[in-house]
């Protein structure tokens, strides 16, 4: 009996150590999924828009297409536009009315800094174009004139040309907390964001590579 109680205590102690250790390992992995150490640590376009980030996620994918073929898919993103190339059915369960395009729409290609980008069927924009460098960087941000929320946010899409007509797509999210409880909210949301972001990265990759 004493031996069994000791085994149970050891098992419980091991679980208490393993659960947080596994969580922190998963957190580090998902915040840098697909990114090289250089990409994760690099200063990217848009970083200056949120200077004091409490959380930063950098995720990347290699696309077997040149940057000029990837770029049109990026600039047409948004609700009421080309969608987000992720799990539409999950987004629509939340009432977002997202429909990801499978072709490039010329009418959605002309964007400029300050243009609104909707993520949901709202009257006011959820995000706006904060920085635009054609075929290199698109940065979305919380509109500066919007009512202050619990955190500031930027979402950067950076194209890095590589040899053999390939491109690295590096996507970065940066959150700056305005309320003490914002970190709890963001950490919870970031798990879902990880799943949706992976689908989005591969959705963009597939579309750019299949484009004729």
matplotlib code that plots the C-alpha trace (Angstrom):
import matplotlib.pyplot as plt

x = [0.0, 2.8, 4.5, 1.3, 0.8, 4.3, 3.8, 0.6, 2.4, 5.3, 2.8, 0.9, 4.2, 5.3, 2.0, 2.3, 5.7, 4.9, 1.7, 3.2, 6.4, 4.5, 2.3, 5.4, 7.0, 3.8, 3.5, 7.0, 6.5, 3.2, 4.4, 7.2, 5.7, 7.6, 9.8, 13.6, 15.4, 16.5, 12.9, 11.5, 14.1, 14.2, 12.8, 10.0, 7.9, 5.2, 7.0, 7.3, 3.5, 3.3, 6.6, 5.9, 4.5, 3.5, 3.2, 4.6, 3.9, 5.9, 4.9, 6.3, 5.9, 7.9, 5.8, 7.0, 6.1, 7.7, 6.5, 4.5, 2.3, 1.7, 1.0, -2.4, -3.8, -2.7, -4.1, -7.6, -8.0, -10.8, -14.5, -16.6, -13.5, -11.2, -11.7, -8.8, -8.0, -8.5, -11.4, -14.3, -16.8, -15.4, -15.4, -18.9, -20.1, -19.1, -21.2, -18.3, -19.7, -16.2, -15.9, -12.3, -11.7, -10.1, -9.1, -7.6, -10.2, -9.0, -11.5, -9.9, -6.3, -6.1, -5.5, -3.7, -2.7, -5.7, -8.1, -10.5, -10.2, -13.2, -12.9, -16.6, -19.9, -19.5, -20.1, -16.8, -13.5, -11.9, -8.5, -7.0, -3.9, -1.1, 1.8, 2.0, 5.1, 3.9, 5.1, 7.0, 4.9, 1.3, 0.6, -2.8, -3.5, -6.2, -7.3, -5.7, -9.0, -11.0, -12.3, -9.5, -9.7, -7.9, -4.9, -3.3, -2.6, -0.7, -0.8, 2.1, 2.5, 6.0, 7.3, 11.0, 12.2, 14.4, 16.3, 14.6, 11.6, 10.4, 9.2, 9.1, 5.8, 6.4, 3.3, 3.6, 1.1, 2.0, -0.1, 0.4, -1.7, -3.7, -5.4, -3.9, -6.3, -5.6, -2.8, -5.2, -7.5, -4.8, -3.1, -6.4, -7.2, -3.7, -4.3, -7.2, -5.2, -2.4, -4.8, -6.4, -3.0, -1.6, -4.6, -4.3, -0.5, -1.1, -4.3, -2.2, 0.6, -1.8, -3.5, -0.2, 1.3, -1.7, -2.2, -1.7]
y = [0.0, 2.4, 1.6, 2.3, 5.6, 6.7, 5.8, 7.9, 10.8, 10.6, 10.4, 13.5, 15.4, 14.4, 15.6, 18.9, 19.5, 18.1, 20.1, 23.6, 22.5, 21.0, 24.1, 26.5, 24.2, 24.2, 28.0, 28.6, 26.2, 27.7, 31.3, 30.5, 27.8, 27.4, 30.5, 30.3, 31.8, 34.7, 35.3, 35.1, 37.6, 40.0, 43.5, 43.4, 46.1, 47.2, 46.5, 50.2, 50.6, 48.6, 49.3, 47.8, 44.3, 42.0, 39.1, 38.5, 35.6, 34.9, 32.1, 31.4, 29.2, 28.7, 29.3, 27.9, 31.0, 34.5, 37.4, 39.0, 35.9, 35.9, 39.6, 39.8, 37.2, 39.3, 42.6, 41.2, 39.7, 40.7, 40.1, 41.3, 40.7, 37.7, 36.2, 34.9, 31.6, 29.7, 27.6, 29.5, 27.2, 27.9, 31.6, 31.5, 29.6, 32.7, 34.8, 36.4, 35.6, 34.9, 33.4, 32.8, 33.5, 30.9, 33.5, 37.0, 39.7, 42.8, 45.0, 44.3, 44.9, 48.7, 49.4, 52.2, 53.1, 54.0, 51.7, 49.7, 45.9, 44.1, 40.8, 40.7, 42.2, 45.4, 49.0, 50.2, 48.6, 46.1, 46.9, 49.3, 49.2, 50.7, 50.1, 49.1, 48.2, 46.5, 42.9, 43.2, 44.1, 44.6, 45.6, 45.7, 47.5, 48.6, 52.0, 54.7, 56.7, 53.7, 53.5, 52.1, 48.4, 46.2, 45.9, 47.4, 45.1, 44.8, 41.9, 41.9, 39.9, 40.1, 38.6, 37.6, 36.5, 33.4, 31.5, 29.4, 31.7, 30.8, 33.2, 33.1, 34.4, 35.7, 36.6, 38.4, 39.4, 41.9, 42.7, 45.6, 45.3, 48.3, 46.5, 44.2, 41.4, 41.7, 39.2, 36.5, 37.2, 37.3, 34.1, 32.3, 33.8, 33.0, 29.2, 29.6, 32.1, 29.5, 26.9, 29.5, 31.0, 27.6, 27.1, 30.6, 30.2, 27.0, 28.4, 31.3, 28.9, 26.6, 29.4, 31.1, 27.8, 26.7, 30.1, 29.9]
z = [0.0, 0.9, -2.4, -4.3, -2.6, -3.4, -7.0, -7.1, -5.5, -8.0, -10.9, -9.7, -9.2, -12.6, -14.1, -12.3, -13.8, -17.3, -18.0, -17.7, -19.4, -22.3, -22.5, -22.7, -25.3, -27.4, -27.0, -28.3, -31.2, -32.3, -32.0, -34.4, -36.6, -39.9, -39.2, -39.1, -36.1, -38.4, -39.5, -35.9, -34.6, -37.6, -37.6, -40.2, -41.9, -39.6, -36.3, -35.7, -35.7, -32.4, -30.6, -27.2, -28.1, -25.2, -27.7, -31.1, -33.4, -36.6, -38.9, -42.4, -45.4, -48.7, -51.8, -55.1, -57.0, -57.4, -55.2, -58.0, -58.1, -54.4, -53.9, -55.6, -53.2, -50.2, -51.3, -51.9, -48.4, -46.2, -45.6, -48.6, -50.6, -51.2, -47.7, -45.5, -47.3, -44.0, -42.6, -44.0, -42.3, -38.9, -39.5, -40.7, -37.6, -35.8, -38.2, -40.1, -43.6, -45.1, -48.6, -49.7, -53.4, -55.7, -58.3, -58.4, -58.7, -60.5, -58.7, -55.4, -56.4, -56.0, -52.3, -50.4, -46.9, -44.8, -46.7, -44.4, -44.1, -42.6, -40.8, -40.0, -41.4, -39.4, -40.4, -39.2, -40.3, -38.0, -39.5, -42.0, -44.3, -42.2, -44.5, -48.2, -50.2, -53.4, -53.8, -50.5, -47.5, -46.5, -42.9, -41.4, -38.1, -35.7, -37.0, -34.8, -34.6, -33.5, -29.9, -27.6, -27.1, -24.7, -27.0, -30.1, -33.0, -36.3, -38.8, -41.3, -44.5, -45.8, -49.1, -49.3, -52.8, -52.7, -55.4, -58.1, -58.2, -54.7, -52.0, -48.3, -46.9, -43.4, -41.4, -38.1, -35.4, -32.7, -29.7, -27.3, -24.1, -22.9, -20.0, -17.4, -18.4, -22.2, -22.0, -20.8, -23.7, -26.3, -25.1, -25.4, -28.8, -30.1, -30.0, -32.4, -34.4, -34.8, -36.3, -38.6, -39.6, -40.7, -42.9, -44.3, -45.1, -47.0, -48.6, -50.0, -51.0, -52.9, -54.7, -55.8, -56.9, -58.9, -60.6, -64.3]

ax = plt.figure().add_subplot(projection="3d")
ax.plot(x, y, z, "-o")
ax.set_aspect("equal")
plt.show()
